[in-house]
Amino acid sequence: MSKIRAVLFDFGGTLDGNGIHWRERTYRFIRCGHPEINRKEFDRADHAAVEQFIADGKAPTLNLRESADAIATGIYERLGLNLAEKNRYIDHFCRGVAESLNLNRRWLTTLGSRYQLGVISNNFGNAHGWCNEFGLSPLLDVVIDSTVVGVWKPEPEIFRAALFALGISPHETIYVGDSYSHDVCGAKGVGMWTAWLVGGEEKVCPDPSIVDVQLANIQDLERFLSQR
């Protein structure tokens, strides 16, 4: 059994949200004030807003708040909601993101003394910028952004790009993510150890055999690593 030498993370929903994806956080906030909006209606608006955000071509130049604001504006407009409510949502969302990333930055500082660290993110071309923005970059040995490399999780090439950059084998690497289909399946497909961050959510696991550890809190990973 290979010793784990590198710990790689998803960004959105993992480092910035302890198991809850951006989309889900947005939906829950909107539903609090507008219970009449169903999931199908929201998902349709979210999908269209993200597609427009990408098509505008400005995504790689925007910081995290600007990115979240642009997407949320598209969602709120398509749902016919008041943009003043959108502004309250962005304040709420960004506070939560900052809290999670500040906490995890302190944890990564200690983790980095023992492991190589990195991020693999399905992002808009600004993963490096967001890591810089929140002070994570000095702690990371590699940052792989799907838009930059032209391949998206769960495709194996995006995981192999990180392994190649680190000069390490998949059996010496664990990948931590909140998405079963994108993160767990993708990482296990190239032979990595897998940590599935479920947080306090109830998530369906189609195949528990490919999940090496399930986490209620991202920092619970320490216990698993101490045994490897």
Disulfide bonds with the S-S distance in Angstrom:
none
